[in-house]
Amino acid sequence: MPGSRLALLAIISLLAIASTAPAASASPGGAGEVGEPPIAGSTPFDRQGMWIWYVERSEGGSIPRIVAKARRYGIGTLYVKAGDGGHVWSQFTPSLVEALHQGGLDVCAWQFVYGNNPVSEAKVGAAAVGDGADCLVIDAEGDYEGKYASADRYIRALRARIGESFPLSLAGFPYVDYHPSFPYSVFFGPGGATYNQPQMYWKAIGTSVRNVFEHTFLFNRLWGHPIYPLGQTYGGAGRKSIQRFRRFGVSYEGLQPSWWDWQETTTAGWQGVGATITDPVFGYRPVVAHPLLKRGSRGDLVVWAQEHLRSAGEQVPVTGVFGKITRVAVRDFQAKAGLPVDGAIGTDTWRDLLRYEPVRWLWAGSRARRARGGAAASRAIPPSRPLSASLPAKGYEIDPGPRP
């Protein structure tokens, strides 16, 4: 990676480009005409984004060229890889962040996490925040399935270092029902990520743009956080399908998308990203229902429901298994809420249940504290996980491929 001297030269080059740039042409950009920076929203997620895996493979690592191309195609936020597991990636530096900021871009760090050493991973994420990142994205996938205690440790250690209000998102598998043992309820629970960027790679999944939106939003709405679709510009995704993805994004809540990834985006892909898209899909009505849970259901969604039931005053264990006790608790909740009493959690019951803040379960456990004289002041709580944490994935909609 370039040193501070090269970074300073990059900033100077950016300023020179800005002062000598020609007038904007009539070609449309994502948020205005070519040459105009996108209008910033209230968070970095509210600007159309592009993900960068390797800076050196994105415009040859030239910061002026990266900034110029981002401005041309309506990109306002760059998501730059800052860590892998417990290892910091040297490409994410304060000088890089400052140079991109000088170009009018927001810069978010993202880290791939495994759950083998969650505290070290939290330190890597916090280091990126210390380097000036405007937000932090957790890329947690199959390696984290079943690891509730690790997810709990990671989130607690991370928030202790970056604060409770720093913008934090999860970019995970989009099809929640395929991954019953993945601890979404921890990553999106109290103290966790408050933004959701599901990897909605329709072409890689082998489905249509419409289907990827319907399947993803059906389940991800339950986490109660804004959903910013993460689409694909790699793997042969064409201009028309990218534009269609953006139109469905307008139909589904209208939040800005981001794209994976810079180094694999073709000219046609950039054209799809940069086209002006403001209208929803004509004549289409988004799916607004919630999935049904009933006796026999198992998985992290059941964990989520049980945590909400406990918050609502129901005495139900958090097991991830919808058994007799959970059914009785649901019936009691429904009776108190004036809902039809059937013991199943459908759309109407979900809507009432989600008004409660879920309890924060201590999956990581705790150590016994010692008082003076050596006597235990409190009992140690061992790490735990729900019964559903042992469930295998029903499928992997996205082939993980090789890791760097």
Residue pairs with C-beta under 8 A, 6 or more apart in sequence:
1 55
1 56
1 90
1 91
1 93
1 96
2 10
2 61
2 95
3 95
4 95
7 63
7 93
7 95
7 96
7 98
7 99
8 95
10 62
10 63
10 64
10 99
11 63
11 98
11 99
11 102
13 63
13 64
14 63
14 64
14 67
14 99
14 102
14 103
15 102
17 64
17 67
17 68
21 35
22 35
23 35
24 33
24 34
24 35
24 36
25 33
25 34
25 35
26 33
27 33
27 34
27 274
28 34
28 274
28 275
28 276
29 35
29 36
29 38
29 71
29 72
29 73
29 74
29 274
29 276
30 38
30 48
30 73
30 74
30 75
30 273
30 274
30 275
30 276
30 277
31 38
31 39
31 47
31 48
31 74
31 76
32 38
32 39
32 74
34 71
34 72
34 274
35 71
35 72
36 71
37 71
37 76
37 104
38 47
38 48
38 71
38 74
38 75
38 76
39 47
39 76
40 46
40 47
40 76
40 106
41 47
41 256
43 135
43 167
43 195
44 76
44 77
44 106
44 107
44 108
44 134
44 135
44 167
45 77
45 135
45 167
45 169
45 195
45 197
45 226
45 228
45 255
45 256
45 258
46 255
46 256
47 75
47 76
47 77
47 106
47 256
48 74
48 75
48 76
48 77
48 256
48 257
48 258
48 273
49 75
49 76
49 77
49 78
49 79
49 108
49 256
49 257
49 258
49 259
50 70
50 75
50 77
50 78
50 79
50 258
50 259
50 261
50 262
50 265
50 273
51 78
51 79
51 110
51 230
51 258
51 259
51 260
51 261
51 262
52 58
52 66
52 78
52 79
52 80
52 81
52 261
52 262
52 263
53 81
53 261
53 262
53 263
53 404
54 81
54 91
54 263
55 61
55 66
55 80
55 91
55 96
56 91
57 263
58 66
58 262
58 263
59 65
59 66
59 69
59 262
63 96
63 99
63 100
63 103
64 103
66 78
66 100
66 103
66 262
67 100
67 103
67 104
67 105
69 75
69 270
70 76
70 78
70 103
70 105
71 103
71 104
72 274
73 270
73 273
73 274
74 273
74 274
75 105
75 273
76 104
76 105
76 106
77 105
77 106
77 107
77 108
77 134
77 258
78 100
78 105
78 106
78 107
78 108
79 108
79 109
79 110
79 137
79 258
80 91
80 92
80 96
80 107
80 108
80 109
80 110
81 89
81 91
81 92
81 109
81 110
81 111
81 112
82 88
82 89
82 91
82 92
82 109
82 110
82 111
82 124
82 125
82 127
82 128
82 131
82 133
83 89
83 92
83 109
83 111
83 112
83 121
83 124
83 125
83 127
83 128
84 111
84 112
84 403
84 404
85 112
85 113
85 114
85 116
85 117
85 120
85 121
85 124
86 117
86 120
86 121
86 123
86 124
87 124
88 124
88 127
88 128
92 109
92 128
92 131
92 133
93 131
94 131
94 132
96 107
97 107
97 131
97 132
97 133
98 132
100 107
101 107
101 132
106 134
106 135
107 132
107 133
107 134
108 133
108 134
108 135
108 136
108 137
108 167
109 125
109 128
109 129
109 131
109 133
109 135
109 136
109 137
110 136
110 137
110 138
110 139
110 171
111 121
111 124
111 125
111 128
111 136
111 137
111 138
111 139
112 139
112 140
112 141
112 403
113 121
113 138
113 139
113 140
113 143
113 144
113 154
114 121
114 143
114 144
115 121
115 140
115 143
115 144
115 147
115 150
115 151
115 154
116 143
116 150
118 150
118 151
118 153
118 154
118 157
119 153
119 154
119 157
121 154
121 158
122 153
122 154
122 155
122 157
122 158
122 160
122 161
123 157
123 161
125 136
125 138
125 158
125 161
125 162
126 158
126 161
126 162
128 136
129 136
129 161
129 162
129 166
134 167
135 166
135 167
135 168
135 169
135 195
136 162
136 166
136 167
136 168
136 169
137 168
137 169
137 170
137 171
137 197
138 168
138 169
138 170
138 171
138 172
138 187
138 193
139 171
139 172
140 151
140 170
140 172
140 182
140 187
141 172
141 173
141 400
142 173
142 393
142 396
142 400
144 150
144 151
144 182
144 183
145 179
145 181
145 182
145 393
146 181
146 182
146 183
146 385
146 389
146 390
147 183
147 385
147 389
148 183
148 186
148 363
148 384
148 385
148 386
148 389
149 363
149 364
149 365
149 383
149 384
149 385
150 364
151 183
151 186
151 187
151 363
152 183
152 186
152 361
152 362
152 363
152 364
153 364
155 186
155 187
155 189
155 191
155 192
156 191
156 364
158 168
159 168
159 191
159 192
162 168
164 191
167 194
167 195
168 192
168 193
168 194
168 195
169 193
169 194
169 195
169 196
169 197
169 228
170 184
170 187
170 188
170 192
170 193
170 195
170 196
170 197
171 197
171 198
171 199
171 230
172 182
172 184
172 187
172 198
172 199
173 179
173 182
173 198
173 199
173 396
173 397
173 398
174 198
174 199
174 200
174 205
174 212
174 215
174 216
174 220
174 397
174 398
175 215
175 216
175 219
175 395
175 397
176 182
176 184
176 219
176 220
176 222
176 300
176 301
177 219
177 291
177 299
177 301
177 394
178 393
178 394
178 395
178 396
178 397
179 300
179 393
179 394
180 298
180 299
180 300
180 301
180 320
180 388
180 391
180 393
180 394
181 299
181 300
181 388
181 389
181 390
181 391
181 392
181 393
182 300
182 393
183 300
183 363
183 389
184 223
184 300
184 304
185 300
185 303
185 304
185 307
185 358
186 192
186 361
186 363
187 193
188 196
188 223
188 224
188 225
189 307
189 358
189 360
189 361
190 357
190 358
190 359
190 360
191 360
193 225
194 225
194 226
195 225
195 226
195 228
196 220
196 223
196 225
196 226
196 227
196 228
197 227
197 228
197 229
197 230
197 258
198 216
198 220
198 227
198 229
198 230
199 230
199 260
199 398
200 212
200 213
200 216
200 229
200 230
200 231
200 232
200 245
201 212
201 230
201 231
201 232
201 235
201 260
201 398
202 208
202 209
202 211
202 212
202 231
202 232
202 237
202 241
202 245
203 232
203 235
203 236
203 237
203 241
204 232
204 234
204 235
204 398
204 399
205 212
205 397
205 398
207 215
209 241
209 244
209 245
209 248
210 248
210 281
210 284
213 229
213 248
213 249
213 251
213 252
213 286
214 286
214 287
216 227
216 229
217 227
217 252
217 286
217 287
218 287
218 289
218 290
218 291
219 291
219 301
220 227
221 227
221 290
222 290
222 291
222 301
222 304
222 350
222 354
223 304
224 354
226 253
226 255
227 252
227 253
227 255
228 255
228 256
228 257
228 258
229 245
229 249
229 252
229 255
229 257
229 258
230 257
230 258
230 259
230 260
231 237
231 242
231 245
231 246
231 257
231 258
231 259
231 260
232 259
232 260
233 242
233 259
233 260
233 261
233 264
233 265
233 266
233 269
233 270
233 272
233 273
234 260
234 261
234 264
234 265
234 269
235 264
237 269
237 272
238 268
238 269
238 272
239 268
239 269
239 271
239 272
239 275
240 272
241 272
242 259
242 269
242 272
242 273
243 272
243 275
243 277
244 281
245 257
246 257
246 272
246 275
246 277
247 277
247 279
247 280
247 281
248 280
248 281
248 284
249 255
249 256
249 257
250 277
250 278
250 279
250 280
250 281
251 280
251 281
251 284
251 286
252 286
254 280
259 265
259 269
259 273
265 273
289 347
290 346
290 347
290 350
290 351
291 301
292 344
292 345
292 346
293 301
293 302
293 305
293 322
293 344
293 345
294 322
294 327
294 343
294 344
294 345
295 322
295 323
295 324
295 326
295 327
295 343
295 344
296 322
297 322
298 320
298 321
298 322
298 387
298 388
298 391
299 320
299 388
299 391
300 320
300 386
300 388
302 319
302 320
302 321
302 322
302 326
302 388
303 318
303 319
303 320
303 386
303 388
304 358
305 322
305 326
305 345
305 353
306 316
306 317
306 318
306 319
306 320
306 326
307 318
307 358
307 359
307 361
308 353
308 354
308 356
308 358
309 316
309 326
309 329
309 330
309 333
309 353
310 316
310 318
310 358
310 359
311 356
311 357
311 358
311 359
312 333
312 353
312 356
314 329
314 330
314 332
314 333
315 329
316 325
316 326
316 329
317 325
318 359
318 361
318 386
319 386
319 387
319 388
320 386
320 387
320 388
320 389
320 391
321 386
321 387
321 388
327 343
327 344
328 343
330 343
330 344
330 345
330 349
331 341
331 342
331 343
333 349
333 352
333 353
334 340
334 341
334 342
334 343
334 349
335 341
337 349
337 352
339 348
339 349
339 352
340 348
345 353
362 381
363 383
363 384
363 385
364 383
365 380
365 381
365 382
365 383
365 384
366 378
366 380
366 381
367 380
368 376
368 377
368 378
368 379
368 380
369 376
369 377
369 378
370 376
370 377
371 377
